Amino acid sequence: MFRRLLVLLIALTIISPLFAEGNQEDNGEGQKVYKMRFSHGLPPTHSWAKTLDQFARLVEEKSDGQIEVEVYTSGQLYKPNELYEAVRAGLVESGSLFTVYLQPNAPMIDALSPVGTVWNREIEEEIIKGFLKEEGPGWEIVKAIEAVGIKPLAWFSTGCAGNLAGYAGTGKPVNTPEEMQGKKVRGLGALNAKAIESWGGRPVYMSGSDLYTGLQRGTIDMSYVTPSHLINRKLSEATDWYAAGVPGSALQQFYPVVSVDFFNSLPAHLQDALIEAGREMTQKRLDLDYEFNPYIENEKLLQELKEMDDFKVIEQNIEQQTLWAKSCEPIHEERMKELGPEAIKVYNMVSEMEKKFGLPYYFIK
């Protein structure tokens, strides 16, 4: 045992400097320039991708050009479901990961917003601001993500709290848990799959980039989306209806992340530049006057959907949302107890927020 540990320590001592040297060059002024490839799966025209572009440019600005960011869109380097492992292993230095692709490796995420929970904008902003202040349930989740080898630099909402996210599909609309019976539904993680099965649906795993063809060809009947997805990814062309406000899936966030090894290879002032850029963009995306504010964008796009011919928008009220939330309580309790006391603590912290804002809540003892 001691010999194996010694070999591992020696290997890490050798590899760590090589990791740093492989990603840097001299800028001609005696300063090292570190190349940071940044990968994500969004098309470059998507408003969320434009936020990620701004983040990349801010990193270069904050580092005085010592970190040179190369942005790769549309899954050019790695598909969304491959990106976590690629960043963790150092195959690419950084990228943007959605909640659904982090959850299998950092299962504590299930405690933050499991399928069926009802958030509003105030709760979402409170959690994100907790990340900025390094406190609350959001910060607990960030620590859990860091523990599995990647470091979140920013926390971006998709702007889908309240009635700005739901299910879209083909055929007869699904507005209650019972109406999902027999439907093929895109699954977003193991917990989501359990809920879909409990409602009588059939979970199907599919990358976001395959949603259009999946809906068009009938591989799936419905998927959890936002108005932004429906418009920017043209999913409204492949669907007949949108049930806005159905809390049928974990609320999605996306996080610019960096490999812990790459981060540790940087001088302290460049580590600070990365953190500062991430915090600044996180706050900027929350500002209502930000050009790509996700809430305002989704409100505008929801109105566009309502005005479309041959497309139906159904909006859930709080009583209908409560039906979905209540149906998930047994699944939540089983999962949180499986994850342990820390997950129960985070889940109950969010439940306290829901109670404060008059939303359906459930405490686990």
C-alpha atoms as a printed R data frame, in Angstrom:
    type eleno elety resid chain resno       x      y       z
1   ATOM     1    CA   MET     A     1   0.000  0.000   0.000
2   ATOM     2    CA   PHE     A     2   2.741  2.454   1.000
3   ATOM     3    CA   ARG     A     3   4.672  1.695  -2.192
4   ATOM     4    CA   ARG     A     4   1.604  2.355  -4.391
5   ATOM     5    CA   LEU     A     5   0.963  5.659  -2.636
6   ATOM     6    CA   LEU     A     6   4.596  6.668  -3.101
7   ATOM     7    CA   VAL     A     7   4.477  5.869  -6.826
8   ATOM     8    CA   LEU     A     8   1.284  7.930  -7.180
9   ATOM     9    CA   LEU     A     9   2.805 10.928  -5.399
10  ATOM    10    CA   ILE     A    10   5.894 10.811  -7.601
11  ATOM    11    CA   ALA     A    11   3.712 10.581 -10.731
12  ATOM    12    CA   LEU     A    12   1.640 13.574  -9.695
13  ATOM    13    CA   THR     A    13   4.808 15.557  -8.971
14  ATOM    14    CA   ILE     A    14   6.024 14.855 -12.501
15  ATOM    15    CA   ILE     A    15   2.693 15.360 -14.299
16  ATOM    16    CA   SER     A    16   1.640 18.630 -12.657
17  ATOM    17    CA   PRO     A    17   4.491 20.753 -14.096
18  ATOM    18    CA   LEU     A    18   4.014 19.089 -17.488
19  ATOM    19    CA   PHE     A    19   0.331 20.073 -17.439
20  ATOM    20    CA   ALA     A    20   1.280 23.707 -16.902
21  ATOM    21    CA   GLU     A    21   4.123 23.720 -19.455
22  ATOM    22    CA   GLY     A    22   1.896 22.209 -22.147
23  ATOM    23    CA   ASN     A    23  -0.495 25.125 -21.954
24  ATOM    24    CA   GLN     A    24   1.774 28.134 -21.870
25  ATOM    25    CA   GLU     A    25   4.101 30.185 -24.043
26  ATOM    26    CA   ASP     A    26   6.064 33.415 -23.729
27  ATOM    27    CA   ASN     A    27   4.359 36.594 -25.012
28  ATOM    28    CA   GLY     A    28   7.716 38.194 -25.917
29  ATOM    29    CA   GLU     A    29   7.633 40.485 -22.900
30  ATOM    30    CA   GLY     A    30   8.851 37.933 -20.400
31  ATOM    31    CA   GLN     A    31   5.317 36.959 -19.355
32  ATOM    32    CA   LYS     A    32   3.851 33.511 -19.666
33  ATOM    33    CA   VAL     A    33   0.647 33.220 -21.714
34  ATOM    34    CA   TYR     A    34  -1.605 30.299 -20.794
35  ATOM    35    CA   LYS     A    35  -3.917 28.855 -23.430
36  ATOM    36    CA   MET     A    36  -7.349 27.883 -22.119
37  ATOM    37    CA   ARG     A    37  -9.622 26.014 -24.491
38  ATOM    38    CA   PHE     A    38 -13.270 26.568 -23.554
39  ATOM    39    CA   SER     A    39 -15.782 24.037 -24.883
40  ATOM    40    CA   HIS     A    40 -19.586 24.072 -24.858
41  ATOM    41    CA   GLY     A    41 -22.456 22.515 -26.784
42  ATOM    42    CA   LEU     A    42 -24.512 25.591 -27.669
43  ATOM    43    CA   PRO     A    43 -24.769 27.006 -31.195
44  ATOM    44    CA   PRO     A    44 -22.831 30.296 -31.483
45  ATOM    45    CA   THR     A    45 -26.001 32.279 -32.243
46  ATOM    46    CA   HIS     A    46 -27.688 31.233 -28.980
47  ATOM    47    CA   SER     A    47 -27.945 34.058 -26.443
48  ATOM    48    CA   TRP     A    48 -26.456 31.815 -23.739
49  ATOM    49    CA   ALA     A    49 -23.445 31.213 -25.996
50  ATOM    50    CA   LYS     A    50 -23.012 34.972 -26.299
51  ATOM    51    CA   THR     A    51 -22.834 35.221 -22.494
52  ATOM    52    CA   LEU     A    52 -20.119 32.545 -22.559
53  ATOM    53    CA   ASP     A    53 -18.240 34.536 -25.228
54  ATOM    54    CA   GLN     A    54 -18.378 37.597 -22.984
55  ATOM    55    CA   PHE     A    55 -17.088 35.531 -20.073
56  ATOM    56    CA   ALA     A    56 -14.147 34.333 -22.194
57  ATOM    57    CA   ARG     A    57 -13.252 37.883 -23.216
58  ATOM    58    CA   LEU     A    58 -13.524 39.050 -19.609
59  ATOM    59    CA   VAL     A    59 -11.056 36.349 -18.538
60  ATOM    60    CA   GLU     A    60  -8.569 37.689 -21.088
61  ATOM    61    CA   GLU     A    61  -9.176 41.240 -19.883
62  ATOM    62    CA   LYS     A    62  -8.848 40.415 -16.181
63  ATOM    63    CA   SER     A    63  -5.648 38.460 -16.835
64  ATOM    64    CA   ASP     A    64  -4.125 41.258 -18.984
65  ATOM    65    CA   GLY     A    65  -3.932 38.785 -21.845
66  ATOM    66    CA   GLN     A    66  -1.967 36.185 -19.906
67  ATOM    67    CA   ILE     A    67  -4.862 33.741 -20.281
68  ATOM    68    CA   GLU     A    68  -5.757 33.302 -23.924
69  ATOM    69    CA   VAL     A    69  -9.202 31.730 -24.296
70  ATOM    70    CA   GLU     A    70 -10.137 29.704 -27.375
71  ATOM    71    CA   VAL     A    71 -13.917 29.121 -27.498
72  ATOM    72    CA   TYR     A    72 -15.251 25.978 -29.200
73  ATOM    73    CA   THR     A    73 -19.035 25.955 -29.720
74  ATOM    74    CA   SER     A    74 -21.620 23.347 -30.759
75  ATOM    75    CA   GLY     A    75 -19.773 20.423 -29.191
76  ATOM    76    CA   GLN     A    76 -16.852 20.727 -31.631
77  ATOM    77    CA   LEU     A    77 -14.389 19.321 -29.103
78  ATOM    78    CA   TYR     A    78 -16.661 17.299 -26.831
79  ATOM    79    CA   LYS     A    79 -20.377 16.631 -26.708
80  ATOM    80    CA   PRO     A    80 -22.157 17.925 -23.590
81  ATOM    81    CA   ASN     A    81 -22.334 14.450 -22.023
82  ATOM    82    CA   GLU     A    82 -18.567 13.989 -22.559
83  ATOM    83    CA   LEU     A    83 -17.418 17.365 -21.305
84  ATOM    84    CA   TYR     A    84 -17.305 16.741 -17.553
85  ATOM    85    CA   GLU     A    85 -14.850 13.875 -17.925
86  ATOM    86    CA   ALA     A    86 -12.803 15.792 -20.520
87  ATOM    87    CA   VAL     A    87 -12.373 18.783 -18.180
88  ATOM    88    CA   ARG     A    88 -11.769 16.662 -15.097
89  ATOM    89    CA   ALA     A    89  -9.077 14.650 -16.875
90  ATOM    90    CA   GLY     A    90  -7.454 17.764 -18.355
91  ATOM    91    CA   LEU     A    91  -8.205 16.806 -21.967
92  ATOM    92    CA   VAL     A    92  -9.605 20.327 -22.300
93  ATOM    93    CA   GLU     A    93  -8.937 23.099 -19.791
94  ATOM    94    CA   SER     A    94 -12.444 24.474 -19.375
95  ATOM    95    CA   GLY     A    95 -16.035 24.472 -20.576
96  ATOM    96    CA   SER     A    96 -19.654 25.120 -19.708
97  ATOM    97    CA   LEU     A    97 -21.659 22.342 -18.074
98  ATOM    98    CA   PHE     A    98 -25.386 22.117 -17.465
99  ATOM    99    CA   THR     A    99 -26.785 20.745 -14.217
100 ATOM   100    CA   VAL     A   100 -27.924 17.539 -15.902
101 ATOM   101    CA   TYR     A   101 -24.366 16.657 -16.997
102 ATOM   102    CA   LEU     A   102 -22.841 17.447 -13.610
103 ATOM   103    CA   GLN     A   103 -25.373 15.539 -11.533
104 ATOM   104    CA   PRO     A   104 -24.156 11.982 -12.264
105 ATOM   105    CA   ASN     A   105 -20.704 12.901 -10.942
106 ATOM   106    CA   ALA     A   106 -21.776 15.363  -8.228
107 ATOM   107    CA   PRO     A   107 -25.075 13.803  -7.078
108 ATOM   108    CA   MET     A   108 -25.499 16.412  -4.320
109 ATOM   109    CA   ILE     A   109 -26.958 18.581  -7.101
110 ATOM   110    CA   ASP     A   110 -30.144 16.520  -6.707
111 ATOM   111    CA   ALA     A   111 -30.655 18.243  -3.340
112 ATOM   112    CA   LEU     A   112 -30.718 21.722  -4.883
113 ATOM   113    CA   SER     A   113 -33.612 21.352  -7.308
114 ATOM   114    CA   PRO     A   114 -34.860 17.809  -7.792
115 ATOM   115    CA   VAL     A   115 -37.560 17.031 -10.318
116 ATOM   116    CA   GLY     A   116 -40.916 18.495  -9.313
117 ATOM   117    CA   THR     A   117 -39.660 21.309  -7.088
118 ATOM   118    CA   VAL     A   118 -41.165 24.740  -7.701
119 ATOM   119    CA   TRP     A   119 -38.872 27.749  -7.765
120 ATOM   120    CA   ASN     A   120 -39.510 31.383  -8.580
121 ATOM   121    CA   ARG     A   121 -37.118 34.098  -9.704
122 ATOM   122    CA   GLU     A   122 -36.510 35.283  -6.131
123 ATOM   123    CA   ILE     A   123 -35.404 31.825  -4.953
124 ATOM   124    CA   GLU     A   124 -33.147 31.347  -7.954
125 ATOM   125    CA   GLU     A   125 -31.481 34.729  -7.480
126 ATOM   126    CA   GLU     A   126 -31.074 34.128  -3.740
127 ATOM   127    CA   ILE     A   127 -29.291 30.841  -4.412
128 ATOM   128    CA   ILE     A   128 -27.013 32.357  -7.067
129 ATOM   129    CA   LYS     A   129 -26.164 35.320  -4.840
130 ATOM   130    CA   GLY     A   130 -25.277 32.784  -2.140
131 ATOM   131    CA   PHE     A   131 -22.648 31.438  -4.536
132 ATOM   132    CA   LEU     A   132 -21.220 34.955  -4.835
133 ATOM   133    CA   LYS     A   133 -21.179 35.354  -1.046
134 ATOM   134    CA   GLU     A   134 -19.927 31.774  -0.496
135 ATOM   135    CA   GLU     A   135 -22.901 30.799   1.635
136 ATOM   136    CA   GLY     A   136 -26.220 28.970   1.515
137 ATOM   137    CA   PRO     A   137 -27.360 25.962  -0.549
138 ATOM   138    CA   GLY     A   138 -25.697 27.193  -3.744
139 ATOM   139    CA   TRP     A   139 -22.295 27.331  -2.100
140 ATOM   140    CA   GLU     A   140 -22.769 23.815  -0.695
141 ATOM   141    CA   ILE     A   141 -23.356 22.579  -4.238
142 ATOM   142    CA   VAL     A   142 -20.259 24.371  -5.566
143 ATOM   143    CA   LYS     A   143 -18.117 22.683  -2.906
144 ATOM   144    CA   ALA     A   144 -19.569 19.312  -3.914
145 ATOM   145    CA   ILE     A   145 -18.693 19.989  -7.575
146 ATOM   146    CA   GLU     A   146 -15.134 21.019  -6.691
147 ATOM   147    CA   ALA     A   147 -14.732 17.791  -4.733
148 ATOM   148    CA   VAL     A   148 -15.036 15.781  -7.974
149 ATOM   149    CA   GLY     A   149 -12.224 17.542  -9.833
150 ATOM   150    CA   ILE     A   150 -13.648 20.609 -11.550
151 ATOM   151    CA   LYS     A   151 -13.984 24.184 -10.313
152 ATOM   152    CA   PRO     A   152 -17.090 26.276 -11.110
153 ATOM   153    CA   LEU     A   153 -16.089 29.832 -11.981
154 ATOM   154    CA   ALA     A   154 -19.553 31.270 -12.614
155 ATOM   155    CA   TRP     A   155 -23.203 30.354 -12.103
156 ATOM   156    CA   PHE     A   156 -25.635 31.265 -14.870
157 ATOM   157    CA   SER     A   157 -29.393 30.890 -14.678
158 ATOM   158    CA   THR     A   158 -31.240 29.679 -17.747
159 ATOM   159    CA   GLY     A   159 -34.039 32.053 -16.734
160 ATOM   160    CA   CYS     A   160 -36.658 29.341 -16.410
161 ATOM   161    CA   ALA     A   161 -37.968 29.849 -12.869
162 ATOM   162    CA   GLY     A   162 -41.704 30.242 -12.430
163 ATOM   163    CA   ASN     A   163 -43.700 29.764 -15.621
164 ATOM   164    CA   LEU     A   164 -40.682 30.136 -17.870
165 ATOM   165    CA   ALA     A   165 -39.884 26.438 -18.192
166 ATOM   166    CA   GLY     A   166 -41.989 23.376 -18.800
167 ATOM   167    CA   TYR     A   167 -42.626 20.516 -21.174
168 ATOM   168    CA   ALA     A   168 -43.056 20.824 -24.936
169 ATOM   169    CA   GLY     A   169 -44.206 17.973 -27.109
170 ATOM   170    CA   THR     A   170 -46.211 16.548 -29.965
171 ATOM   171    CA   GLY     A   171 -49.768 15.260 -30.004
172 ATOM   172    CA   LYS     A   172 -52.063 15.757 -27.025
173 ATOM   173    CA   PRO     A   173 -50.731 18.254 -24.425
174 ATOM   174    CA   VAL     A   174 -49.542 16.966 -21.040
175 ATOM   175    CA   ASN     A   175 -50.732 19.223 -18.245
176 ATOM   176    CA   THR     A   176 -50.979 16.803 -15.277
177 ATOM   177    CA   PRO     A   177 -48.860 13.854 -14.071
178 ATOM   178    CA   GLU     A   178 -51.590 11.408 -15.162
179 ATOM   179    CA   GLU     A   179 -51.470 12.696 -18.756
180 ATOM   180    CA   MET     A   180 -47.850 11.579 -19.120
181 ATOM   181    CA   GLN     A   181 -48.972  7.923 -19.204
182 ATOM   182    CA   GLY     A   182 -47.268  6.101 -22.088
183 ATOM   183    CA   LYS     A   183 -45.291  9.124 -23.308
184 ATOM   184    CA   LYS     A   184 -41.640  8.888 -24.348
185 ATOM   185    CA   VAL     A   185 -39.942 11.681 -22.430
186 ATOM   186    CA   ARG     A   186 -36.393 12.967 -22.610
187 ATOM   187    CA   GLY     A   187 -34.833 12.066 -19.242
188 ATOM   188    CA   LEU     A   188 -32.539 14.441 -17.385
189 ATOM   189    CA   GLY     A   189 -30.716 12.259 -14.891
190 ATOM   190    CA   ALA     A   190 -31.555  9.245 -12.741
191 ATOM   191    CA   LEU     A   191 -33.900 11.084 -10.351
192 ATOM   192    CA   ASN     A   192 -35.816 12.596 -13.244
193 ATOM   193    CA   ALA     A   193 -36.151  9.153 -14.815
194 ATOM   194    CA   LYS     A   194 -37.704  7.794 -11.602
195 ATOM   195    CA   ALA     A   195 -40.277 10.574 -11.595
196 ATOM   196    CA   ILE     A   196 -41.136 10.048 -15.276
197 ATOM   197    CA   GLU     A   197 -41.644  6.337 -14.611
198 ATOM   198    CA   SER     A   198 -43.811  7.084 -11.561
199 ATOM   199    CA   TRP     A   199 -46.072  9.183 -13.835
200 ATOM   200    CA   GLY     A   200 -46.328  6.328 -16.334
201 ATOM   201    CA   GLY     A   201 -43.914  7.804 -18.881
202 ATOM   202    CA   ARG     A   202 -40.871  6.215 -20.529
203 ATOM   203    CA   PRO     A   203 -37.567  8.090 -19.995
204 ATOM   204    CA   VAL     A   204 -35.330  8.352 -23.075
205 ATOM   205    CA   TYR     A   205 -31.803  9.711 -22.800
206 ATOM   206    CA   MET     A   206 -30.841 12.157 -25.525
207 ATOM   207    CA   SER     A   207 -28.345 14.990 -26.023
208 ATOM   208    CA   GLY     A   208 -29.760 18.510 -26.326
209 ATOM   209    CA   SER     A   209 -28.275 18.785 -29.810
210 ATOM   210    CA   ASP     A   210 -30.439 15.810 -30.911
211 ATOM   211    CA   LEU     A   211 -33.746 17.150 -29.575
212 ATOM   212    CA   TYR     A   212 -35.026 18.562 -32.861
213 ATOM   213    CA   THR     A   213 -34.636 15.327 -34.814
214 ATOM   214    CA   GLY     A   214 -35.759 13.260 -31.818
215 ATOM   215    CA   LEU     A   215 -39.051 15.165 -31.611
216 ATOM   216    CA   GLN     A   216 -39.456 15.308 -35.374
217 ATOM   217    CA   ARG     A   217 -38.959 11.550 -35.842
218 ATOM   218    CA   GLY     A   218 -40.963 10.499 -32.792
219 ATOM   219    CA   THR     A   219 -37.996  9.093 -30.874
220 ATOM   220    CA   ILE     A   220 -39.419 11.161 -27.995
221 ATOM   221    CA   ASP     A   221 -42.877 12.671 -27.514
222 ATOM   222    CA   MET     A   222 -41.873 15.495 -25.201
223 ATOM   223    CA   SER     A   223 -38.963 17.211 -23.482
224 ATOM   224    CA   TYR     A   224 -38.350 19.703 -20.699
225 ATOM   225    CA   VAL     A   225 -37.419 23.026 -22.322
226 ATOM   226    CA   THR     A   226 -37.507 26.815 -22.005
227 ATOM   227    CA   PRO     A   227 -38.972 29.360 -24.428
228 ATOM   228    CA   SER     A   228 -35.364 30.112 -25.369
229 ATOM   229    CA   HIS     A   229 -34.847 26.494 -26.427
230 ATOM   230    CA   LEU     A   230 -38.083 26.460 -28.385
231 ATOM   231    CA   ILE     A   231 -37.199 29.596 -30.353
232 ATOM   232    CA   ASN     A   232 -33.389 29.588 -30.563
233 ATOM   233    CA   ARG     A   233 -33.129 25.883 -31.326
234 ATOM   234    CA   LYS     A   234 -36.271 25.993 -33.500
235 ATOM   235    CA   LEU     A   235 -37.897 23.246 -31.424
236 ATOM   236    CA   SER     A   236 -41.262 24.960 -31.882
237 ATOM   237    CA   GLU     A   237 -41.141 23.669 -35.476
238 ATOM   238    CA   ALA     A   238 -41.021 20.085 -34.207
239 ATOM   239    CA   THR     A   239 -43.610 20.417 -31.405
240 ATOM   240    CA   ASP     A   240 -47.309 21.246 -31.095
241 ATOM   241    CA   TRP     A   241 -47.634 22.605 -27.571
242 ATOM   242    CA   TYR     A   242 -45.833 24.005 -24.550
243 ATOM   243    CA   ALA     A   243 -47.009 23.485 -20.944
244 ATOM   244    CA   ALA     A   244 -45.304 26.443 -19.255
245 ATOM   245    CA   GLY     A   245 -44.645 26.156 -15.541
246 ATOM   246    CA   VAL     A   246 -44.736 22.370 -15.223
247 ATOM   247    CA   PRO     A   247 -42.078 21.620 -12.578
248 ATOM   248    CA   GLY     A   248 -41.408 18.328 -14.280
249 ATOM   249    CA   SER     A   249 -37.627 18.343 -14.165
250 ATOM   250    CA   ALA     A   250 -34.698 19.619 -12.167
251 ATOM   251    CA   LEU     A   251 -34.273 23.327 -12.758
252 ATOM   252    CA   GLN     A   252 -31.323 23.687 -15.114
253 ATOM   253    CA   GLN     A   253 -28.371 26.012 -14.523
254 ATOM   254    CA   PHE     A   254 -25.085 26.210 -16.414
255 ATOM   255    CA   TYR     A   255 -21.639 26.658 -14.997
256 ATOM   256    CA   PRO     A   256 -18.393 27.736 -16.680
257 ATOM   257    CA   VAL     A   257 -15.905 25.348 -15.107
258 ATOM   258    CA   VAL     A   258 -12.166 24.791 -15.205
259 ATOM   259    CA   SER     A   259 -10.020 21.752 -14.552
260 ATOM   260    CA   VAL     A   260  -8.737 21.802 -10.969
261 ATOM   261    CA   ASP     A   261  -5.303 20.747 -12.262
262 ATOM   262    CA   PHE     A   262  -5.207 23.587 -14.782
263 ATOM   263    CA   PHE     A   263  -6.404 26.087 -12.180
264 ATOM   264    CA   ASN     A   264  -3.721 24.942  -9.729
265 ATOM   265    CA   SER     A   265  -1.048 25.249 -12.433
266 ATOM   266    CA   LEU     A   266  -1.704 28.992 -12.742
267 ATOM   267    CA   PRO     A   267   0.073 31.691 -10.722
268 ATOM   268    CA   ALA     A   268  -2.057 33.105  -7.886
269 ATOM   269    CA   HIS     A   269  -2.842 36.372  -9.705
270 ATOM   270    CA   LEU     A   270  -4.232 34.477 -12.704
271 ATOM   271    CA   GLN     A   271  -6.313 32.225 -10.456
272 ATOM   272    CA   ASP     A   272  -7.739 35.432  -8.990
273 ATOM   273    CA   ALA     A   273  -8.434 36.739 -12.508
274 ATOM   274    CA   LEU     A   274 -10.481 33.641 -13.348
275 ATOM   275    CA   ILE     A   275 -12.487 33.880 -10.134
276 ATOM   276    CA   GLU     A   276 -13.066 37.619 -10.563
277 ATOM   277    CA   ALA     A   277 -14.243 37.200 -14.156
278 ATOM   278    CA   GLY     A   278 -16.632 34.437 -13.121
279 ATOM   279    CA   ARG     A   279 -18.124 36.408 -10.240
280 ATOM   280    CA   GLU     A   280 -18.500 39.545 -12.373
281 ATOM   281    CA   MET     A   281 -20.313 37.703 -15.178
282 ATOM   282    CA   THR     A   282 -22.534 35.910 -12.660
283 ATOM   283    CA   GLN     A   283 -23.676 39.255 -11.251
284 ATOM   284    CA   LYS     A   284 -23.987 40.817 -14.691
285 ATOM   285    CA   ARG     A   285 -26.331 38.071 -15.907
286 ATOM   286    CA   LEU     A   286 -28.621 38.761 -12.941
287 ATOM   287    CA   ASP     A   287 -28.948 42.472 -13.781
288 ATOM   288    CA   LEU     A   288 -32.280 43.251 -15.430
289 ATOM   289    CA   ASP     A   289 -30.651 45.723 -17.833
290 ATOM   290    CA   TYR     A   290 -28.171 43.099 -19.105
291 ATOM   291    CA   GLU     A   291 -28.718 42.582 -22.846
292 ATOM   292    CA   PHE     A   292 -29.018 38.811 -22.409
293 ATOM   293    CA   ASN     A   293 -30.880 38.736 -19.087
294 ATOM   294    CA   PRO     A   294 -32.396 35.231 -19.178
295 ATOM   295    CA   TYR     A   295 -35.681 36.092 -17.450
296 ATOM   296    CA   ILE     A   296 -36.511 39.005 -19.741
297 ATOM   297    CA   GLU     A   297 -35.471 36.986 -22.787
298 ATOM   298    CA   ASN     A   298 -37.710 34.059 -21.826
299 ATOM   299    CA   GLU     A   299 -40.669 36.325 -21.024
300 ATOM   300    CA   LYS     A   300 -40.350 37.907 -24.467
301 ATOM   301    CA   LEU     A   301 -39.983 34.531 -26.213
302 ATOM   302    CA   LEU     A   302 -42.926 33.063 -24.284
303 ATOM   303    CA   GLN     A   303 -45.066 35.847 -25.732
304 ATOM   304    CA   GLU     A   304 -43.773 34.973 -29.215
305 ATOM   305    CA   LEU     A   305 -44.847 31.365 -28.677
306 ATOM   306    CA   LYS     A   306 -48.344 32.498 -27.653
307 ATOM   307    CA   GLU     A   307 -48.668 34.417 -30.893
308 ATOM   308    CA   MET     A   308 -47.641 31.529 -33.155
309 ATOM   309    CA   ASP     A   309 -50.223 29.898 -35.404
310 ATOM   310    CA   ASP     A   310 -50.830 26.164 -34.836
311 ATOM   311    CA   PHE     A   311 -48.929 26.180 -31.542
312 ATOM   312    CA   LYS     A   312 -50.607 25.962 -28.127
313 ATOM   313    CA   VAL     A   313 -49.248 27.439 -24.875
314 ATOM   314    CA   ILE     A   314 -50.759 26.284 -21.575
315 ATOM   315    CA   GLU     A   315 -49.699 28.055 -18.372
316 ATOM   316    CA   GLN     A   316 -49.773 26.244 -15.032
317 ATOM   317    CA   ASN     A   317 -51.219 27.872 -11.931
318 ATOM   318    CA   ILE     A   318 -49.916 27.236  -8.404
319 ATOM   319    CA   GLU     A   319 -52.552 24.541  -7.718
320 ATOM   320    CA   GLN     A   320 -51.474 22.575 -10.789
321 ATOM   321    CA   GLN     A   321 -47.792 22.987  -9.912
322 ATOM   322    CA   THR     A   322 -48.529 21.696  -6.418
323 ATOM   323    CA   LEU     A   323 -49.924 18.458  -7.909
324 ATOM   324    CA   TRP     A   324 -46.594 17.791  -9.606
325 ATOM   325    CA   ALA     A   325 -44.591 18.750  -6.507
326 ATOM   326    CA   LYS     A   326 -46.641 16.579  -4.134
327 ATOM   327    CA   SER     A   327 -46.356 13.560  -6.430
328 ATOM   328    CA   CYS     A   328 -42.553 13.783  -6.155
329 ATOM   329    CA   GLU     A   329 -42.255 13.949  -2.355
330 ATOM   330    CA   PRO     A   330 -41.719 10.172  -1.841
331 ATOM   331    CA   ILE     A   331 -39.046 10.147  -4.569
332 ATOM   332    CA   HIS     A   332 -37.323 13.164  -2.979
333 ATOM   333    CA   GLU     A   333 -37.285 11.629   0.485
334 ATOM   334    CA   GLU     A   334 -35.854  8.340  -0.766
335 ATOM   335    CA   ARG     A   335 -33.124 10.081  -2.780
336 ATOM   336    CA   MET     A   336 -32.065 12.581  -0.103
337 ATOM   337    CA   LYS     A   337 -31.789  9.854   2.545
338 ATOM   338    CA   GLU     A   338 -29.738  7.807   0.098
339 ATOM   339    CA   LEU     A   339 -27.356 10.772  -0.379
340 ATOM   340    CA   GLY     A   340 -27.057 11.460   3.355
341 ATOM   341    CA   PRO     A   341 -27.310 14.269   5.922
342 ATOM   342    CA   GLU     A   342 -25.580 16.950   3.807
343 ATOM   343    CA   ALA     A   343 -28.073 16.466   0.971
344 ATOM   344    CA   ILE     A   344 -31.004 16.605   3.389
345 ATOM   345    CA   LYS     A   345 -29.588 19.857   4.806
346 ATOM   346    CA   VAL     A   346 -29.375 21.479   1.347
347 ATOM   347    CA   TYR     A   347 -32.825 20.197   0.344
348 ATOM   348    CA   ASN     A   348 -34.380 21.628   3.514
349 ATOM   349    CA   MET     A   349 -32.604 24.963   3.013
350 ATOM   350    CA   VAL     A   350 -34.300 25.275  -0.383
351 ATOM   351    CA   SER     A   351 -37.605 24.117   1.111
352 ATOM   352    CA   GLU     A   352 -37.339 26.937   3.651
353 ATOM   353    CA   MET     A   353 -37.010 29.394   0.758
354 ATOM   354    CA   GLU     A   354 -40.044 27.883  -0.982
355 ATOM   355    CA   LYS     A   355 -42.078 28.227   2.206
356 ATOM   356    CA   LYS     A   356 -41.030 31.873   2.551
357 ATOM   357    CA   PHE     A   357 -42.252 32.673  -0.973
358 ATOM   358    CA   GLY     A   358 -45.547 30.773  -0.706
359 ATOM   359    CA   LEU     A   359 -44.561 27.892  -3.014
360 ATOM   360    CA   PRO     A   360 -45.084 24.135  -2.466
361 ATOM   361    CA   TYR     A   361 -42.479 22.872   0.017
362 ATOM   362    CA   TYR     A   362 -41.609 19.660   1.812
363 ATOM   363    CA   PHE     A   363 -39.174 19.109   4.695
364 ATOM   364    CA   ILE     A   364 -37.287 15.862   5.200
365 ATOM   365    CA   LYS     A   365 -36.502 14.816   8.782
